[in-house]
Amino acid sequence: MRAAFGQQFDMPDGYLNTASIGMPPVAAAEAVVQAVRYWRAGSGQAADFDQPVAQARAAFARLVGVEPDRVAIGGSASALVGLVAASLPAGSRVLVARDEFSSVTFPFAARAELGITVTEVDLAELPARAGEADLVAVSVVQSADGAVLDLAALRAEAARAGTRVLLDATQAAGWLPLQLGWADAVVVAGYKWLLCPRGVAWLAVSEALQATLLPHSANWYAGEDRWNSIYGLPVRLAADARRLDTSPAWLCHIGAAAVLPWLAGLDLVAVRAHCVALADRLRVELGGEPGGSAIAVVDRPGAADRLRDAGLVVSTRQGRARLAFHLYNTEADVRRALDALAR
């Protein structure tokens, strides 16, 4: 058992895989277990889940720096990116980072038959080239190697050129302080750094972009008064971003409501300092330079196998070992990784 930032975590030593799957606080996991017990006993009612959905929505809004009425709920990042991709006019130009996570790029590339073009450029070049596109779609922190986007440069160039911006903050929200209200769309899947069950994601959308989005998954839960939107026509969707909601995976939102208000209330500057210090120590000890990211990669033959043989939990991306340091990791995890790599 570990204590970190006021929560307890029942996690193994050497867990460095948050970039794949986050570890929930004990309290959040117990909330889900209790909800399963209610479900099993037939004690739950559908309306009981409205409050957890609203709590998680509001806390997510705080984490990315928007108002809750700009936030829609969904089940995965790609489905929410797909809402934006499906509403792009024919012939639109989309700019993405080279080797970007495919949930960001595939929804746009899949519309090639309508003349939508997707151009890959190096991440460092992307902000300066934003004016070449109608929309930029990019992760705030790259999944493959933890590289951090120059948000200020992208914001400035996109504003100058009138280019819309979609940000995937899945690998950033939860450890990196974010104020992304300027972006047209912000997508986050909750099961990594936000420590939620898999099956919950959010989309923060500007009013201007929302006006162009087709709610092609329109459903009762997206109604202005959802409990009076269950049957019959006409369509009566919410006036704000809730019109884009999909019906929630209830148990996932129970976990989200148990963890996101806590995360949103933390000093995320301190969280970033903690996470980055651990990752940078690993980088420097291995002869590299500080990277300013909570994700570090080790590009050495057999690195991932040596780490796993020593009992560490890591992932492999593009042939490199990927280690992710979240608020529950410690110096002991860094030392254990360094010892394993030295063997």
Secondary structure as GFF3:
##gff-version 3
##sequence-region A 1 343
A	DSSP	beta_strand	2	4	.	.	.	ID=ss1
A	DSSP	beta_strand	7	9	.	.	.	ID=ss2
A	DSSP	alpha_helix	26	40	.	.	.	ID=ss3
A	DSSP	three_ten_helix	46	49	.	.	.	ID=ss4
A	DSSP	alpha_helix	50	64	.	.	.	ID=ss5
A	DSSP	three_ten_helix	68	70	.	.	.	ID=ss6
A	DSSP	beta_strand	71	74	.	.	.	ID=ss7
A	DSSP	alpha_helix	77	86	.	.	.	ID=ss8
A	DSSP	beta_strand	93	97	.	.	.	ID=ss9
A	DSSP	alpha_helix	102	109	.	.	.	ID=ss10
A	DSSP	three_ten_helix	112	114	.	.	.	ID=ss11
A	DSSP	beta_strand	117	121	.	.	.	ID=ss12
A	DSSP	three_ten_helix	127	132	.	.	.	ID=ss13
A	DSSP	beta_strand	135	139	.	.	.	ID=ss14
A	DSSP	alpha_helix	151	161	.	.	.	ID=ss15
A	DSSP	beta_strand	164	168	.	.	.	ID=ss16
A	DSSP	beta_strand	185	189	.	.	.	ID=ss17
A	DSSP	beta_strand	201	205	.	.	.	ID=ss18
A	DSSP	alpha_helix	207	210	.	.	.	ID=ss19
A	DSSP	three_ten_helix	220	222	.	.	.	ID=ss20
A	DSSP	three_ten_helix	226	228	.	.	.	ID=ss21
A	DSSP	three_ten_helix	241	244	.	.	.	ID=ss22
A	DSSP	alpha_helix	250	265	.	.	.	ID=ss23
A	DSSP	alpha_helix	268	285	.	.	.	ID=ss24
A	DSSP	beta_strand	295	298	.	.	.	ID=ss25
A	DSSP	alpha_helix	303	309	.	.	.	ID=ss26
A	DSSP	beta_strand	315	317	.	.	.	ID=ss27
A	DSSP	beta_strand	320	324	.	.	.	ID=ss28
A	DSSP	alpha_helix	331	342	.	.	.	ID=ss29
###
